[in-house]
Amino acid sequence: MDYPKSVPSVGLVNGRFVDENPVAGSPGSLIPAVWGNAVTQEILNVVAGAGMAASEADNGQLLKAIQAIIAVTTPTRSVVTRIAASKMLTPEELGLVLIDASPGAATVVLPPANLAMGVRDVIVRRVDNSGSRLVVQADGTDRIRFHTHLSAIGYPFLVLMGGGDWWHLRSDGVGSWWPVGRLDGSALGRQVFETTLQINPGGYGALNGNVLVRSEWPWLWDHAQASGALTTEAARGGREGGWTTADGALNFRLPEVRGEFLRVLDESRGLDPARALGSNQLHSLQKHNHFLPTGTTSSVSPASSIPDGIWDVGHDVNYSPTGTTIATTYPNPAFNAGADVDIGTIGTFTTETRPRNIAYPGRIKLI
C-alpha cells in the first residue's frame, strides 16, 4: 500500500491528500479508482485471512480479523472481561476473565475449543470470597485436561475456590483446554496444616469427614477410588482417616482427622506393622515408675520410685508397699496440676500419652 500516484497533478501535495481551497483556487484530492479498490482489497484480504466472510453491514470486521489472526500466533490477548453471572464466553472475551460469584452460584462456559477458534488462552480468576460454587465449564464434549493421571481425557469442568483462585487454560483447537498454570498446583488429596481458620484459595477444604456429591467432585472421587484407603460407611470405624463410599451411589466421604495425631505409614518397615492407610490406633503406655512429689503424706522420698509391678498392670487406685503408707491416689492431683516444686510447670500428667503440641487446622486439596 502507498498513497495514490495515479493522478499526481490533481489535488495531491507531495503525494498526500489535501482539502479543496476555494480561496487559493486549488482543488481537493481526487481518489483514483485503482487506489480505492486497492485499499478495499487490502482490508478484505485481512478479513479473509482470519477465515471470516466479508460483510458490508459490519464495520468492526477488520478489528475482529486482526484479533483472530493474532490469537493464532499469540494465544494470550490483552483483553479484560468482567462478569457477575452465569454466561458462555465468546472468543473475543478471552484474555483475563474476572468472575464475581457473590450474587450466587455461577457457571461460566468456555467457547468451543475447535479449529475455527484455534489456539487461544484464557485466565479465569475469581474475585469474590462468598463461598458460592463457581464452575468453569467446557463446551459440549470438550474437556479440560487436568488430573489426567486419574482420567486421561480430563474432566468437563473445574471449580474456582476462594477469592483470588485462578487457572490459566489454553485451547488446542481439537476439543481440549490444557492447564498452563494455576494459583496452587499442590497434589490432589494432599493434607496440610494452616495458621488461619479461613479456608485459603487454591482448592482446599477442611479435613472434617464431610460428605460430598460425586458428580460435583468427579476428580476427587476418582482419587478416592484409586487411593487404597476407600472403605464402606459401615466399615468406617477405625478407618476414619480414609475415604468412604457414603451412600454407596451418589456421595462419598472425606477423611476425618480433626483432633488426631498423624503418623507416617509403616509401608513394610516393621516398626508399626499391619496398619491400613487411614486407620486409627489407640494409645499405648510403656512400662514406667511414678515418683511421689514433695509434700505428700508418704515416707517415700521424691527421689524414690514406686515399683512397677502393680502400676504396670493398670495404675491401681491405692498402692502401699511393705512397711510404707502412701497417702496418694492415681490420678495424683499434684502430678496432674504440674505445679509441685519437684515437677515444675511442665504441663499436666492426666493424659500420659499426649506430648506437648500445637493445634493447627488441617486442610485437604480438593482440586
PyMOL commands that set and color helices and strands:
alter all, ss='L'
color gray80, all
select helices_A, chain A and resi 33-49+61-73+91-93+214-216+218-226+308-311+333-337
alter helices_A, ss='H'
color red, helices_A
select strands_A, chain A and resi 12-13+16-17+80-83+87-88+96-99+106-109+121-126+134-137+143-144+157-159+166-171+176-182+191-193+204-206+211-213+230-231+243-244+251-253+362-365
alter strands_A, ss='S'
color yellow, strands_A
deselect
rebuild
show_as cartoon
